[in-house]
């Protein structure tokens, strides 16, 4: 047999093997995503138009949509027809355990679109205005997420960032006393170990202050002091047990929004469902709350 013929047949064989491996990988990826979607169906319904997974372990979901329901809808207060859409979800790392439960995932969300409406707002007393009233019909964002389960320690580590050019940028690191299964099936049993949230204003706080200036009927230059007075009144009324440094830093941020860091570092693990058993004033020491100003980012 000629060498050229042998090489051609070898290349064809390798091509067939690669095609077979790719087909098997796509099928397994599809099954894994179906399992994950089923495990998390208590939070919402996940759909996508197309999936591609590479032999070296990375993949992409195209035209993804998420419809919050149940637990997630209750937490967010979203309308029944509310849907989040993402142009691409790029999977940089995916590791499943022997029981096919999620052990590690690193994602990048490209062109994340969060529609806003007057009906979509945080619930509760003294809730801030909905983002729709601040002029956002939707938020166009880019995001990254890294979730890792440490089974031996019973910890779930969640980190990432999310930002929009005309709203804000957030960087977060979260440690939970939880497993992926517990997070999906029994979120009321989750314990908080630690949270660090870095915030950089990119227009959101300016819009908020403009609106508050109109509501409080004060000049734009005076709105920061007006909000600080209301903040201090509420802190006295609810007897917030927060440290002087955090109080001063928050007042400074309200007067001149920029970049800040919020840290929750409870002295003991706190079950999130138990927070309502305590008065709001007791939350700062219970959660190990600390607020700091950070140097403002350079103009982009």
Beta strands, then each sheet from edge to edge (+ up, - down):
strand 1: 44-53
strand 2: 59-68
strand 3: 84-96
strand 4: 102-115
strand 5: 138-150
strand 6: 155-163
strand 7: 168-177
strand 8: 191-201
strand 9: 259-264
strand 10: 270-271
strand 11: 289-294
sheet 1: 1+ 2- 3+ 4- 5+ 6- 7+ 8- 9+ 11-
sheet 2: 1+ 2- 3+ 4- 5+ 6- 7+ 8- 10+
end
